């Protein structure tokens, strides 16, 4: 199981670096590069553009935060740092990216399909993240982890979206706007499905570990009774 976690962490790190490279092109603040080429109808709206740059330059911190937040070793060895990074992740989503992404979603490509998909992602992002905070304040670590996994699955939909776009989209076959809107929903479905699988596997591992611990205690008690 550890090898799978290691491979997943490496893959996520690589994709995060790719995303960082993609985001770096916007440091020139030109209005006709990358994604902005498809947003020429709103690119001159200073409010839309402000929220776009806020989202683009802040989301990378959420992506990189996840590389450390789900490591048991990191949590054990760096508990205080884990809490600090966790707070940065939460504040980034709730205070910075939620309002920014809400505005961007209203002007999304893909028509009503893309708009509703992004709005759903945005509200699920806040919902999962808020519940993760509530449960850790109550001391319920298991529920906290579940909702952090779900929250991070929303965070990484941008990566899944880009992978699908690069692998599948062909300009001469697909309508860009229809493909874009459908891709929003497909990315969300894939990520939530992966999150569900991870949660179920983690539960089965925890239950198996607890069962083994109980059995060991029973054997130990029986041994003491015979003595």
N, C-alpha and C positions, 0 to 999 in steps of 0.2 A: 504493500500500500504506500509506503514511503517513497518508492521509486516513481509511482504515479503522481504523487504530490510534487516531487522534485521536477519531473518532466512538465507538469502543468505550470509550475512557477516559472520555469525557464521559457516556456512558450508564451506565457503572459508577459514576461519581461521583454521578450523580443518584439511582440506586437505593440507593447507600450512604447518601445523605442521607435518603431515604425510610425506610430501615431505622433510621437514627439517630432519626428522628422517632417511629417505632414504638416503639423501645426507651425513648425518653424518658418514655412514659406509665407505665413501671414505677418511675420515680423517686419516686412517691408511696408505693410499697410497700403499696398496697392489694391485697387478695387476690381481688377479684372483677372485675378489669378485663382486657381483651384476651384473650390466650391462657389466662390463669389461670381464666377463666370455665369453660373446658372441663376444668380439672384440679382441681375441687373435692374429688375423692376423695383427693387427695394433698397439696393445697395447705397443709394444716395439719401436714404432716410437715416439721419444721424442717430436717432434713438435705436433703430434696429441694428445699425452697425456697431453701436456701443455695446449692446447686449451680446452681439455675435463675438466680439473680441473678448468680452468678459468670460463668456462660456469657453471659448477656444483656449485661452491662456490659463484658465483655472482648472479645467477638467483633468489635465495631466496629473495634478496633485492627487486627485481622487484615484486615478488609475494606479499610480505608483504606491499609494498608501496601502492598497489591497495586497501588494506583494509581501508586506510585513505583517498585516493584521491577522492573517489566517495561519501563521506559523506558530505551533505550540512551543517550539524551542525559543523563538523570539519573545513570545509572551512570558515564558518562564524566566528568561535571562534579562529581559528589558521591560519589566511591567510598567514602570513610570513612562517610558518612551512610547509604549503601546497605547497608553491612555492619551498622551499628547497627540500622537498621530491620529488616533481615533477621533479626538475632538476636532482636529483640523478637517478630517474627512466629513464629519457631520455638519460642522459650520459651513463648509464649502458647499455642501448640497443644499442645506436648508435656507441659508442666508444669501448665497451668491448664485448658485446654479438653478435653483427652483424658479425664481422670478425671471432669470435670463432665458431659461429654456421655455418657460410659459409663453413669453413674447415671441421667441423664435418659432415655436410650434404653430402659432396662429398664422405665420407666413410661410409655413412649410411647403416644400415641393410635394408633388404627389396628390394634390387636390384634397378632397375631404378624407380620403383614405390615409394620406400622410399626416394630415392635421390631427385627426382623431387618434392615430397610432402614437404620435409624439406626445399628445396631451395625456393619454393613458400611461405611457412610460413615465412621464414627469410626475404624475400623481402617485403612481405605484412607488417611484423612487423615494418620494417624501414619506409615504405611508410606511414602507418597510424600514426606512432609516429611523423614523420617529419611534416605531415600536421597538427597534433594537436598543435605542437609548432608554426607553421606559423600562424595559426588562432588565437592563444592566443596573439601573438605579434600584430596582427591586431585588437585585442579587440573583436573578434567574439567568445564569450564564448560558445554559442550554438554549433557551428561547432567544437570548441575545445573539448567539452564534447563528441560529436559524435565520433570523431576520437580517443579520449582517450579510449572510450569504445571498439572500434574496436581493438586498440592496445593491450588493456588488455585481450581481447578475444584470441589474439595470445599468449600472455604471459602464459595464463592458459591452453593452449592445452596440456602441459606436464601433468597436473593434469587429464584432460579428458582421455588422452592416457593411463595413469596408471590405472584409474578406469575401462576402457573397457578391458584392458589386464587382470586385476585381476578377473573381473567378467566373461569374455567370454573365454579367451584362455585356451585350453587344449592340452597338448603336444601330446597326442595320437590321436588327431583328426585333428589339424591344422598344416600346415607347418609354422614353426616359421618365416621364412623370408617373406613369402607371407602375413601372418597375420600382421606382423610388418609394412610392407609397406602399406597395406590397412588401418590399424589403424591410420596411420599418416593422411591420407585423411579424414577418418571418424571423427577424433577428430577435425580437422580443420573445417569441414562442420558443426558439432554440435555447436562449439563455435561461429562461425560466424552467425549461425542461431539464437542462443540465444542473441547475440549482436544486431542483427537486430530487434528482438522482443522488447528488452529493449529500443532501440532507438525510435521505432514506438510508444511504450507506453508512453515514456517520452514526445514525440512530442504531443500526444493526450492530455496528462495531461496539458502541457504548453498552448496548444490552448484553452482547456477548461477553464483554469485559466484566460487567457487573455480575453476570451469571457465573463466570469463572471464579470471581472473587468470593461469591457466596458459597460456591462448592468447596473452595479451599478452606473457608472458615468452618464449614460443616465438618469437613474431614479433620481439621485441627481440633475441633471440639470433641469429636468422637474419639480421637486419639488420646486426648486428655482424660476423657471419661474412663477409657480402658485402663489408664494408668492409676 
